[in-house]
Amino acid sequence: MARRISNTLTEVELEFMQILWSHKEAAPEDIKQALNVKGRTLTGGSIRKMLLILMKKEYVERIKEGKKYIYRAKVKQTNAKKSMILELLDRAFGGSAFQMFATLLESSEVPEEDIKKIEKLIGERKKEENR
């Protein structure tokens, strides 16, 4: 069975995007240096290949500046996170937000502070729906 092509980000693609979101724009050499700081060593060819994949997925755009290319994120970080969550919700939980939240609460120690924030968001959502 052929592997389904996902439009969301893989772990490595997300690393690249986090660099681009934090730097606003970067040349492949800048990305290589940022990855090295994180302990990840990739060749220049691997970096360019990953950037091409991100361009194909329409997460990144390339701009020619002089003799080199600069890469910028085309997708906002919040939009990418939302897309990843929605895909997880659909694939792992059959679209059930309840199942996703129940699993999270049952399988890990969620700090009380986070639970209070979630309760506040739910309360705000209910108020919006009642308007």
Backbone as a ProteinNet text record, in pm:
[ID]
protein_1_A
[PRIMARY]
MARRISNTLTEVELEFMQILWSHKEAAPEDIKQALNVKGRTLTGGSIRKMLLILMKKEYVERIKEGKKYIYRAKVKQTNAKKSMILELLDRAFGGSAFQMFATLLESSEVPEEDIKKIEKLIGERKKEENR
[TERTIARY]
83.9	0	88.9	61.9	142.1	119	224.8	216	139.9	44.5	-35.8	49.5	44.9	121	42	105.8	40.9	81.4	-15.2	15.1	59.6	49.9	99.8	248.9	309	454.1	504.2	612.5	682.6	766.7	828.9	912.1	1026.1	1095.1	1207.9	1158.2	1049.2	992.4	952.8	897.5	859.1	981.8	1091.4	1216.7	1258.1	1251.3	1286.7	1193.6	1064.4	966.8	987.8	1020.2	1044.3	1161.9	1262.8	1376.7	1330.5	1253.5	1206.7	1111.7	1023.8	933.4	1010.9	1115.8	1190.9	1286.7	1337.2	1432.6	1367.1	1240.1	1165.2	1209	1338.9	1391.8	1532	1574.6	1705.8	1755.7	1886.9	1953.7	1979	2000.8	2028.3	2142.6	2243	2356.4	2311.9	2219.7	2166.3	2088.6	2012.1	1933.6	2027.1	2132.2	2230.1	2291.9	2327.8	2389.1	2290.3	2166.6	2065.2	2039.8	2039.7	2021.4	2141	2262	2382.6	2377.4	2326.7	2313.4	2221.6	2119.4	2024.9	2078.7	2200	2258.8	2223.1	2161.3	2124.5	2221.1	2285.7	2380.6	2323	2300.1	2251.9	2344.3	2355.2	2435.6	2359	2431.6	2367.3	2264.2	2294.2	2200.1	2072.2	2085.4	1967.1	1881.7	1946.7	1874	1797.9	1864.3	1796.4	1680.5	1698.6	1591.9	1471.2	1496.3	1386.5	1316.1	1390.6	1330.2	1243.2	1286.6	1205.6	1075.1	1083	961.9	866.5	920	836.9	778.3	851.5	798.1	684.2	702.5	599.9	472.2	488.4	373	316.2	382.9	342.9	352.3	450.4	479.3	587.3	667.8	786.3	790.1	842.8	868.6	1017.3	1066.6	1208.4	1222.8	1316.5	1342.9	1491.3	1520	1659.9	1713.1	1821.7	1890	2034.5	2067.6	2202.1	2225.1	2328.9	2361.6	2303.8	2232	2179.5	2029.3	1972.1	1828.9	1805	1699.7	1652.9	1515.6	1488.5	1361.1	1281.2	1149.9	1057.9	937.5	882.2	759.8	643.5	561	438.3	317.7	331.4	222	254.7	157.7	177.2	186.6	261.8	282.6	149.9	60.3	-69.1	-151	-145.3	-218.8	-161.4	-29.2	34	-1.6	0.2	-36.6	-182	-268.9	-410.6	-427.9	-359.1	-366.4	-319.2	-209.6	-156.2	-254.4	-313.7	-410	-533.3	-583.5	-702.8	-677.1	-556.6	-524.1	-515.3	-453	-446	-585.9	-668.6	-806.2	-880	-865.3	-933.5	-877.4	-744.9	-682	-685.7	-654.7	-640.4	-769.6	-858.2	-976.4	-1107.5	-1100.4	-1221.9	-1300.3	-1231.7	-1297.5	-1358.1	-1342.8	-1403	-1308.4	-1341.5	-1262.1	-1271.1	-1389.5	-1405.6	-1304.8	-1294.1	-1201.5	-1057.5	-1023	-886.7	-856.5	-946.5	-924	-926.4	-1019.1	-1026.9	-897.7	-845.9	-720.8	-606.8	-599.8	-494.4	-503	-622	-638.3	-612.7	-646.5	-627.8	-483.8	-410.5	-279.6	-161.2	-184.8	-71	-111.3	-10.4	-33.8	-48.1	-171.3	-198.1	-197.9	-111	-104.7	-239.6	-270.6	-395.6	-412.4	-303.9	-308.2	-360.7	-316.1	-363.6	-511.2	-553.4	-694.9	-781.4	-737	-811.9	-820.3	-712	-712.1	-808.8	-810.2	-901.4	-1046	-1072.9	-1208.2	-1251	-1158.7	-1188.5	-1221.6	-1143.8	-1171.2	-1307.9	-1341.7	-1472.1	-1583.6	-1565.1	-1663.8	-1681.9	-1571.7	-1578.9	-1649	-1621.7	-1685.2	-1835.4	-1877.5	-2020.8	-2088	-2023.7	-2080	-2099.2	-2000.6	-2008.8	-2125.3	-2143.5	-2251.8	-2388.9	-2397.8	-2526.4	-2563.4	-2476.5	-2505.2	-2598.1
-117.5	0	124.5	217.6	338.7	427.3	493.4	583.2	708.3	746.9	866	990.6	1081.7	1205.8	1300.4	1345.7	1435.1	1578.6	1667.3	1807.8	1875.4	1801.5	1857.3	1830	1880.6	1877.5	1753.8	1695.6	1589.3	1654.8	1572.8	1624.9	1712.8	1666.2	1742.2	1868.4	1856.4	1973.8	2079.6	2035.6	2128.5	2199.8	2128.6	2191.8	2303.9	2276.6	2377.9	2498.1	2469.6	2578.3	2662.1	2598.5	2673.9	2769.3	2725.7	2813.6	2931.2	2903.1	3010.7	3105	3052.7	3139	3229.1	3177.2	3258.5	3356.4	3321	3407.9	3496.4	3474.6	3544.9	3503.1	3492.5	3442.7	3388.6	3294.8	3233.7	3170.8	3173.7	3102.7	2959.4	2864.6	2727.1	2717	2802.4	2801.1	2841.7	2938.3	2982	2868.4	2796.8	2684.3	2574.6	2547.5	2445.4	2481.5	2607.4	2652.8	2639.6	2677.9	2667.9	2521.9	2433.8	2291.3	2234.3	2279.2	2233.9	2270.9	2390	2433.9	2339.4	2286.2	2192.4	2049	2027.9	1894.5	1810.6	1871.9	1798.7	1839.8	1739.4	1764.9	1714.5	1806.3	1770.4	1831.7	1765.9	1820.9	1934.1	2016.6	2123.9	2070.3	1956.2	1894.7	1849.8	1793.1	1750.2	1869.3	1977.1	2098.7	2154.5	2162.6	2213	2121.8	1990.3	1896	1917.5	1934.5	1957.5	2089.5	2190.9	2319.5	2305.1	2223.3	2199	2127.1	2032	1962.9	2063.1	2150.4	2251.3	2350.2	2378.6	2464.5	2392.8	2263.9	2185.3	2178.1	2169	2167.8	2308.2	2406.7	2548	2607.2	2559.7	2617.2	2724.9	2717.5	2803.1	2864.8	2987.6	3050.7	3082.8	3088.6	3113.2	3242.9	3326.6	3454.7	3460.9	3500.1	3511.8	3647.8	3646	3769.1	3758.9	3832.3	3823.3	3684.7	3616.9	3483.6	3371.8	3406.1	3299.7	3312.7	3206.5	3204.7	3222.8	3295.5	3315.5	3250.2	3185.8	3115.5	3182.9	3191.7	3250.8	3159.5	3162.1	3086.4	3155.8	3078	3129.9	3108	3015.3	2976.9	3025.1	3087.5	3132.4	3011.4	3027.7	2918.7	2869.8	2960.6	2919.8	2838	2872.8	2797	2657	2644.3	2513.5	2424.5	2481.7	2404.6	2357.7	2446.7	2411.2	2296.2	2302.3	2197.7	2063.7	2066	1943.4	1883.9	1968.4	1921.4	1862.9	1931.4	1882	1747.9	1729.9	1601.3	1491.8	1522.6	1426.5	1392	1493	1472.3	1377.3	1401	1318.4	1176.1	1164.9	1034.2	946.8	1004.6	923.7	910.2	1008.7	1010.3	1014.9	989.5	985.9	1114.9	1226.2	1356.5	1392.6	1307.2	1331.7	1411.7	1538.4	1622.3	1569.6	1517.9	1461.5	1349.2	1256.3	1143.5	1191.8	1294.3	1347	1406.8	1490.6	1552.6	1448.9	1352.8	1249.1	1168.3	1134.1	1058.5	1138.5	1265.3	1351.6	1357.9	1381.2	1393.2	1262	1149.6	1018.8	968.4	1010.2	950.5	1033.4	1152.8	1233.6	1322.3	1372.3	1463.9	1603.6	1649.5	1784.4	1877	1978.3	2068.2	2135.3	2155.6	2218.4	2354.9	2426.6	2558	2546.3	2442.9	2421	2383.6	2301.3	2262.5	2387.1	2477.8	2601.3	2686.3	2691.8	2767.6	2705.9	2573	2503.2	2529.2	2521.9	2549.1	2691.3	2785.5	2925.7	2937.6	2870.2	2872.7	2812.7	2703	2639.5	2734.9	2802.1	2899.7	3013.4	3063.7	3172.1	3123.7	3002	2944.9	2933	2889.2	2876	3012	3115.2	3250.6	3298.2	3271.9	3311.9	3242.2	3114.1	3037.6	3083.9	3138.4	3182.2	3324.5	3389.6	3527.7	3527.9
0	0	0	-88.9	-99.3	22	65.2	179	138.6	220.8	195.6	217.6	124.6	137.8	225.2	332.6	427.3	397.4	408.7	387.6	517.3	629.4	754.3	765.1	869.8	883.8	957.3	904.7	975.9	1085.6	1168.9	1278	1225.4	1122.5	1066.8	996.9	922.6	855.6	958.4	1069.9	1175.8	1232.8	1247.4	1293.4	1198.2	1069.2	968.9	979.9	992	999.7	1125.2	1237.3	1359.9	1343.3	1270.2	1241.5	1156.4	1051.7	964.1	1037.3	1122.7	1197.4	1293.5	1353.2	1449.2	1381.4	1263.7	1193.7	1087.3	1057.9	952.8	813.5	789.4	662.9	688.1	602.2	622.5	493.8	478.9	370.5	418.8	328	370.8	472.3	456.6	550.7	691.1	699.4	828.9	895.3	815.2	866.9	916	838.7	877.6	1012.4	1029.7	1154.8	1271.4	1250.1	1355.7	1393.7	1295.2	1323.4	1399.5	1363	1432.9	1580.8	1611	1749.9	1826.9	1757.4	1819.5	1820.7	1766.5	1766	1645.1	1544.9	1422.9	1311.6	1253.4	1145.9	1014.6	921.8	788.5	685.1	571.9	463.3	395.8	322	247	149.3	86.9	-6.4	61.8	180.5	256.4	297.3	333	372.1	252.3	137.5	17.9	-24.2	-10	-44.4	48	176.3	271	239.8	203.2	166.5	41.5	-53.1	-173.2	-138.2	-46	-0.5	63.7	148.3	214.1	113.1	7.5	-99.2	-171.3	-197.6	-266.5	-182.7	-51.4	39.6	61.1	4	10.8	151.6	227.3	358.4	348.6	242	228.8	90.2	84.7	-44.7	-54.3	-178.1	-202.8	-280.2	-235.9	-299.9	-334.3	-458	-499.3	-456.9	-382	-340.8	-384.8	-488.7	-544.1	-601.8	-552.7	-603.2	-517.8	-410.9	-325.2	-306.5	-252.5	-223.8	-74.5	-45.7	91.2	99.9	210.3	229.9	341.1	318.9	415.7	432.8	553.1	578.8	509.3	440.4	378.8	470.3	563.5	652.1	792.8	856.6	994.7	1085.8	1193.8	1288.4	1346.7	1379.9	1437.5	1338.1	1210.1	1108.3	1091.6	1097.2	1083.6	1202.2	1322.5	1441.9	1433.2	1389.6	1377	1277.9	1165.9	1064.7	1120.4	1198.2	1256	1357.4	1439.1	1539.4	1471.5	1368.8	1299.3	1231.1	1176.1	1114.4	1221	1334.6	1444.6	1493.9	1511.3	1556.4	1462.1	1332.8	1232.9	1227.5	1218.3	1199.4	1324.4	1439	1560	1640.3	1627.6	1713.1	1635.7	1505.6	1424.3	1427.3	1450.9	1453.2	1588.2	1688.6	1820.2	1910	1929.6	2019.7	2162.3	2198.9	2332.6	2356.1	2259.4	2273.8	2284.8	2207.1	2211	2348.6	2399.6	2530.3	2642.1	2634.4	2737.2	2741.3	2624.2	2617.5	2676.3	2643.5	2697.4	2849.3	2900.3	3045.1	3118	3056.3	3118.9	3110.5	3008.7	2984.1	3031.2	3078.5	3122.2	3239	3302.6	3413.1	3354.6	3347.9	3298.3	3419.8	3419.1	3534.2	3561.9	3688.5	3730.1	3662.5	3647.1	3581.1	3438.2	3366	3228.7	3227.1	3323.4	3331.4	3353.3	3439	3464.2	3337.5	3261.7	3136.3	3035.1	3029.6	2938.3	2979.3	3109.2	3158.7	3122.9	3133.6	3098.7	2949.7	2865.4	2721.2	2689.8	2756.8	2734.9	2777.1	2891.2	2937.7	2838.7	2784.5	2685.5	2559.1	2518.9	2398.3	2417.3	2537	2566.2	2562.8	2615.2	2614.1	2470.8	2383.9	2243	2173.4	2203	2140.3	2185.1	2307.2	2361.4	2319	2246.8	2201.7	2085.3
[MASK]
+++++++++++++++++++++++++++++++++++++++++++++++++++++++++++++++++++++++++++++++++++++++++++++++++++++++++++++++++++++++++++++++++++

